[in-house]
Amino acid sequence: MAEPQRNTPLLDELKKGPWPSFVTQIEEMADAGKEACDQLLRLLERSYNEKIGHWKHGGIVGVMGYGGGVIGRYNDLPEEFPAIAHFHTMRVNMPSGWFYTSDALRTICDIWDRHGSGLTNMHGSTGDIILLGTTTEHLEPCFAELTANDFDLGGSGSDMRTPSCCVGPARCEWACYDTLALTHDITNHFQDELHRPAFPYKFKIKCSGCPNDCVASIARADLSIIGTWRDRIRIDQAEVRNYAAAGLNIEREVCGNCPTKCIEWDGNELKIDDENCVRCMHCINAMPKALRPGVDTGATILLGAKAPIVEGAQLSSVLVPFMKIEPPYEELYDLIERIWDFWGEHGKNRERVGELMQRVGLGNFLEAIGVEPVPEMVAYPRDNPYIFYEEYFVEEGEEEEEEVEA
Amino acid sequence: MSTQRRTDIGPPHYERFLPPVIKANYGKWKYHEILRPGVMVHVSETGDKLYTVRAGSPRLLSTKGIRRFAELADKYCDGYLRFTSRHNVEFLLTDESKIEPLIAELKAMGHPVGGIGPAISSIVHTQGWVHCHSAATDASGVVKAVMDELIEYFDGTKPVPGKLRIALACCLNMCGAVHCSDIAILGVHRRPPKIQHENLKKLCEIPNVVASCPTAAIRPAEVNGYPSVEIDEDLCMFCANCFSVCPALPMADPLNDGISIWVGGKVSNARSEPKFSKLAIPFLPNNPPRWPEVTEAVRKMVEVWAAHARKYERMGEFIDRIGWPRFFKLTGLEFRKEHIDDYRFAALSYKRSAWLRH
């Protein structure tokens, strides 16, 4: 059958302009003989004409022994687009910090050229290397080649999703703990939870080295581990004066933006009232040569962020104001396991841990996981008087309520 | 193959991929400076320097595209590179003299250099019509159109007061978790699911479907002899959670799907606490291939912010200072009923003081 020439005028529009084009990327694989990419372009052109997608719900596909890491994908026009009738995604666990050598990248490319469409996302929203588009029979051989080259699959479905982190101490002076080491360790410590979905729903972990939160952990991770410090901001007064001499208006742009007004500049010396500093990072961001986080560093642990589905979007909230983050991370792992135990027992199907926390109340949740309430956990104490007091006194001689039969 | 099957090995250790300058200075970085748009230097306590050149990428990369990055890394960075959380690619150099030729080569390949510091960085986004079953709009196409429009804010041609981060999710599932972005582009459905009564029982568990609805709009019902469900359409807020558990309740609809725009969110703790994005525009049509209504709306908001915000001010901080009424006035956006929240804790978003500008 002679294939009619690919005709994609709408997509061709997106090959123009200064931003690099995804259409060009798909097209060059099509031109190199990847039939799947040719058909993907035709199908996408059809979506652009019809203003609707042509992909169906995923089916259950995967590699032996794993319950996650592969997302089944099928199009709804398999007769017209047989080369992408099955077009599954493989999520490959990226190295911490998304560092690569050119050889490692070429290894992945070689494997994916042999077993898939040649299309990827570098990277998916959770952080994995996304290998976009293959058929069921390629899953096992592709997986075998990946693992032979020390790569493994990431998470999908109701499991621990692939943890991710910022660039951390590899290239950042603000990293308050080793985000790369922790991410690598969590990932390996919880391989079973990553690969075999056994939770009520997904659980994401993101590690940011400082409160700038470059991996958006407070918005995108059920468990947000955000670096911070307990002691004083380190000040190099000579460098502060250099910033002033170079034209930075320290009074207005640094002190004026301090959320707790704990920083003062008299034209010669910068003073910080560290007890009132909330570790927002602004002054450090503005004068990186002059100011640095302290040296007694660790992380704030926050819990519960999620996108809207279904009870509404949430940001993570404080669970542990400060924790030292050092191997073997026993305190952190113990906390994670207590959270998973309670969530596993009481979470409803497709209920994120943040929603469970809302449903039972943070107070009850804390009690269940064995964490003492502290004022750092709330923006303010309750302002409604409907308190569930849990005990009351009875008059002497007053009849005790009969115990409920077990 | 008779080799033993390897499983649960985890990712390769990151140390294998760190350039020598990073291994030698791991945890010892002292400060950094932005040298020019898209280029920064990190200086170590040892005096060592590491230069980073950041370039934009379409996120959807072919193996050919990745191999081109690998070749550049070989040529300029001894083979070392990384990617950022916003899909940019970063080349890691120790030889300052190689920065210029690397940038020239990146630009010749069509990868703009920029996105560091006060600038618009790449758009975090989702799959859209390229690969997703629940998309209400495309992702890569809208992103391409918007970044073409905003390229001067990425490459530093047009200076801006602070950081501006845009994200796109093609439905409310928000794989792109856009809900805390300076500008969020969010695909929306506007028509309740079209129930496929003849398939529903075959494809779905009815109790699960009923339980999936956050507003209890779905009830079990027998329709034309099929065990199925009925939906109180007045209660539907188009979350598509029912479709997530039941393929027989499709939401996608060309006449009604489109895009909503949200503003003023952030995740950083700097100056002000992290916050959600708020609704700016309830609906714009899907108008491929270039979504002109969307690019125009985003450009307008960026221009208002760039012209009026103070140094460092993120979009949300800027709006908090000037107030939402003035934001709507400056941008010329229409304020409508849809802007007023009516879900959980809606009243917390009502104005509960007389602090108004007149």
Boltz contact constraints between the chains, C-beta under 6 A:
constraints:
  - contact:
      token1: [A, 10]
      token2: [B, 288]
      max_distance: 6.0
  - contact:
      token1: [A, 10]
      token2: [B, 289]
      max_distance: 6.0
  - contact:
      token1: [A, 13]
      token2: [B, 289]
      max_distance: 6.0
  - contact:
      token1: [A, 14]
      token2: [B, 141]
      max_distance: 6.0
  - contact:
      token1: [A, 14]
      token2: [B, 144]
      max_distance: 6.0
  - contact:
      token1: [A, 14]
      token2: [B, 289]
      max_distance: 6.0
  - contact:
      token1: [A, 17]
      token2: [B, 148]
      max_distance: 6.0
  - contact:
      token1: [A, 18]
      token2: [B, 148]
      max_distance: 6.0
  - contact:
      token1: [A, 18]
      token2: [B, 151]
      max_distance: 6.0
  - contact:
      token1: [A, 19]
      token2: [B, 144]
      max_distance: 6.0
  - contact:
      token1: [A, 19]
      token2: [B, 147]
      max_distance: 6.0
  - contact:
      token1: [A, 19]
      token2: [B, 148]
      max_distance: 6.0
  - contact:
      token1: [A, 20]
      token2: [B, 58]
      max_distance: 6.0
  - contact:
      token1: [A, 20]
      token2: [B, 110]
      max_distance: 6.0
  - contact:
      token1: [A, 20]
      token2: [B, 111]
      max_distance: 6.0
  - contact:
      token1: [A, 22]
      token2: [B, 58]
      max_distance: 6.0
  - contact:
      token1: [A, 22]
      token2: [B, 60]
      max_distance: 6.0
  - contact:
      token1: [A, 22]
      token2: [B, 140]
      max_distance: 6.0
  - contact:
      token1: [A, 25]
      token2: [B, 60]
      max_distance: 6.0
  - contact:
      token1: [A, 25]
      token2: [B, 61]
      max_distance: 6.0
  - contact:
      token1: [A, 25]
      token2: [B, 62]
      max_distance: 6.0
  - contact:
      token1: [A, 25]
      token2: [B, 65]
      max_distance: 6.0
  - contact:
      token1: [A, 28]
      token2: [B, 62]
      max_distance: 6.0
  - contact:
      token1: [A, 28]
      token2: [B, 64]
      max_distance: 6.0
  - contact:
      token1: [A, 29]
      token2: [B, 62]
      max_distance: 6.0
  - contact:
      token1: [A, 44]
      token2: [B, 129]
      max_distance: 6.0
  - contact:
      token1: [A, 47]
      token2: [B, 129]
      max_distance: 6.0
  - contact:
      token1: [A, 48]
      token2: [B, 288]
      max_distance: 6.0
  - contact:
      token1: [A, 48]
      token2: [B, 289]
      max_distance: 6.0
  - contact:
      token1: [A, 50]
      token2: [B, 254]
      max_distance: 6.0
  - contact:
      token1: [A, 51]
      token2: [B, 254]
      max_distance: 6.0
  - contact:
      token1: [A, 51]
      token2: [B, 286]
      max_distance: 6.0
  - contact:
      token1: [A, 52]
      token2: [B, 252]
      max_distance: 6.0
  - contact:
      token1: [A, 52]
      token2: [B, 254]
      max_distance: 6.0
  - contact:
      token1: [A, 53]
      token2: [B, 129]
      max_distance: 6.0
  - contact:
      token1: [A, 53]
      token2: [B, 135]
      max_distance: 6.0
  - contact:
      token1: [A, 55]
      token2: [B, 132]
      max_distance: 6.0
  - contact:
      token1: [A, 55]
      token2: [B, 133]
      max_distance: 6.0
  - contact:
      token1: [A, 56]
      token2: [B, 133]
      max_distance: 6.0
  - contact:
      token1: [A, 57]
      token2: [B, 133]
      max_distance: 6.0
  - contact:
      token1: [A, 57]
      token2: [B, 247]
      max_distance: 6.0
  - contact:
      token1: [A, 65]
      token2: [B, 7]
      max_distance: 6.0
  - contact:
      token1: [A, 93]
      token2: [B, 11]
      max_distance: 6.0
  - contact:
      token1: [A, 95]
      token2: [B, 11]
      max_distance: 6.0
  - contact:
      token1: [A, 95]
      token2: [B, 12]
      max_distance: 6.0
  - contact:
      token1: [A, 95]
      token2: [B, 14]
      max_distance: 6.0
  - contact:
      token1: [A, 95]
      token2: [B, 17]
      max_distance: 6.0
  - contact:
      token1: [A, 96]
      token2: [B, 14]
      max_distance: 6.0
  - contact:
      token1: [A, 97]
      token2: [B, 14]
      max_distance: 6.0
  - contact:
      token1: [A, 98]
      token2: [B, 82]
      max_distance: 6.0
  - contact:
      token1: [A, 98]
      token2: [B, 83]
      max_distance: 6.0
  - contact:
      token1: [A, 99]
      token2: [B, 14]
      max_distance: 6.0
  - contact:
      token1: [A, 99]
      token2: [B, 17]
      max_distance: 6.0
  - contact:
      token1: [A, 99]
      token2: [B, 18]
      max_distance: 6.0
  - contact:
      token1: [A, 99]
      token2: [B, 82]
      max_distance: 6.0
  - contact:
      token1: [A, 100]
      token2: [B, 17]
      max_distance: 6.0
  - contact:
      token1: [A, 100]
      token2: [B, 81]
      max_distance: 6.0
  - contact:
      token1: [A, 101]
      token2: [B, 17]
      max_distance: 6.0
  - contact:
      token1: [A, 101]
      token2: [B, 79]
      max_distance: 6.0
  - contact:
      token1: [A, 102]
      token2: [B, 70]
      max_distance: 6.0
  - contact:
      token1: [A, 102]
      token2: [B, 73]
      max_distance: 6.0
  - contact:
      token1: [A, 102]
      token2: [B, 74]
      max_distance: 6.0
  - contact:
      token1: [A, 102]
      token2: [B, 79]
      max_distance: 6.0
  - contact:
      token1: [A, 105]
      token2: [B, 66]
      max_distance: 6.0
  - contact:
      token1: [A, 105]
      token2: [B, 70]
      max_distance: 6.0
  - contact:
      token1: [A, 106]
      token2: [B, 70]
      max_distance: 6.0
  - contact:
      token1: [A, 109]
      token2: [B, 63]
      max_distance: 6.0
  - contact:
      token1: [A, 109]
      token2: [B, 66]
      max_distance: 6.0
  - contact:
      token1: [A, 109]
      token2: [B, 67]
      max_distance: 6.0
  - contact:
      token1: [A, 112]
      token2: [B, 63]
      max_distance: 6.0
  - contact:
      token1: [A, 113]
      token2: [B, 63]
      max_distance: 6.0
  - contact:
      token1: [A, 118]
      token2: [B, 62]
      max_distance: 6.0
  - contact:
      token1: [A, 118]
      token2: [B, 63]
      max_distance: 6.0
  - contact:
      token1: [A, 119]
      token2: [B, 62]
      max_distance: 6.0
  - contact:
      token1: [A, 120]
      token2: [B, 61]
      max_distance: 6.0
  - contact:
      token1: [A, 121]
      token2: [B, 59]
      max_distance: 6.0
  - contact:
      token1: [A, 121]
      token2: [B, 60]
      max_distance: 6.0
  - contact:
      token1: [A, 122]
      token2: [B, 61]
      max_distance: 6.0
  - contact:
      token1: [A, 122]
      token2: [B, 83]
      max_distance: 6.0
  - contact:
      token1: [A, 125]
      token2: [B, 175]
      max_distance: 6.0
  - contact:
      token1: [A, 125]
      token2: [B, 176]
      max_distance: 6.0
  - contact:
      token1: [A, 147]
      token2: [B, 6]
      max_distance: 6.0
  - contact:
      token1: [A, 150]
      token2: [B, 12]
      max_distance: 6.0
  - contact:
      token1: [A, 152]
      token2: [B, 9]
      max_distance: 6.0
  - contact:
      token1: [A, 152]
      token2: [B, 10]
      max_distance: 6.0
  - contact:
      token1: [A, 169]
      token2: [B, 26]
      max_distance: 6.0
  - contact:
      token1: [A, 169]
      token2: [B, 27]
      max_distance: 6.0
  - contact:
      token1: [A, 170]
      token2: [B, 22]
      max_distance: 6.0
  - contact:
      token1: [A, 171]
      token2: [B, 42]
      max_distance: 6.0
  - contact:
      token1: [A, 173]
      token2: [B, 29]
      max_distance: 6.0
  - contact:
      token1: [A, 173]
      token2: [B, 30]
      max_distance: 6.0
  - contact:
      token1: [A, 173]
      token2: [B, 31]
      max_distance: 6.0
  - contact:
      token1: [A, 180]
      token2: [B, 14]
      max_distance: 6.0
  - contact:
      token1: [A, 187]
      token2: [B, 10]
      max_distance: 6.0
  - contact:
      token1: [A, 188]
      token2: [B, 10]
      max_distance: 6.0
  - contact:
      token1: [A, 191]
      token2: [B, 8]
      max_distance: 6.0
  - contact:
      token1: [A, 191]
      token2: [B, 10]
      max_distance: 6.0
  - contact:
      token1: [A, 211]
      token2: [B, 269]
      max_distance: 6.0
  - contact:
      token1: [A, 212]
      token2: [B, 268]
      max_distance: 6.0
  - contact:
      token1: [A, 213]
      token2: [B, 267]
      max_distance: 6.0
  - contact:
      token1: [A, 213]
      token2: [B, 268]
      max_distance: 6.0
  - contact:
      token1: [A, 215]
      token2: [B, 85]
      max_distance: 6.0
  - contact:
      token1: [A, 216]
      token2: [B, 267]
      max_distance: 6.0
  - contact:
      token1: [A, 218]
      token2: [B, 267]
      max_distance: 6.0
  - contact:
      token1: [A, 218]
      token2: [B, 274]
      max_distance: 6.0
  - contact:
      token1: [A, 219]
      token2: [B, 177]
      max_distance: 6.0
  - contact:
      token1: [A, 219]
      token2: [B, 180]
      max_distance: 6.0
  - contact:
      token1: [A, 219]
      token2: [B, 267]
      max_distance: 6.0
  - contact:
      token1: [A, 220]
      token2: [B, 177]
      max_distance: 6.0
  - contact:
      token1: [A, 253]
      token2: [B, 311]
      max_distance: 6.0
  - contact:
      token1: [A, 257]
      token2: [B, 271]
      max_distance: 6.0
  - contact:
      token1: [A, 259]
      token2: [B, 271]
      max_distance: 6.0
  - contact:
      token1: [A, 280]
      token2: [B, 269]
      max_distance: 6.0
  - contact:
      token1: [A, 280]
      token2: [B, 270]
      max_distance: 6.0
  - contact:
      token1: [A, 281]
      token2: [B, 270]
      max_distance: 6.0
  - contact:
      token1: [A, 282]
      token2: [B, 270]
      max_distance: 6.0
  - contact:
      token1: [A, 282]
      token2: [B, 271]
      max_distance: 6.0
  - contact:
      token1: [A, 285]
      token2: [B, 270]
      max_distance: 6.0
  - contact:
      token1: [A, 288]
      token2: [B, 31]
      max_distance: 6.0
  - contact:
      token1: [A, 288]
      token2: [B, 32]
      max_distance: 6.0
  - contact:
      token1: [A, 289]
      token2: [B, 31]
      max_distance: 6.0
  - contact:
      token1: [A, 307]
      token2: [B, 174]
      max_distance: 6.0
  - contact:
      token1: [A, 307]
      token2: [B, 177]
      max_distance: 6.0
  - contact:
      token1: [A, 308]
      token2: [B, 172]
      max_distance: 6.0
  - contact:
      token1: [A, 309]
      token2: [B, 173]
      max_distance: 6.0
  - contact:
      token1: [A, 309]
      token2: [B, 241]
      max_distance: 6.0
  - contact:
      token1: [A, 310]
      token2: [B, 214]
      max_distance: 6.0
  - contact:
      token1: [A, 310]
      token2: [B, 241]
      max_distance: 6.0
  - contact:
      token1: [A, 312]
      token2: [B, 344]
      max_distance: 6.0
  - contact:
      token1: [A, 313]
      token2: [B, 179]
      max_distance: 6.0
  - contact:
      token1: [A, 315]
      token2: [B, 274]
      max_distance: 6.0
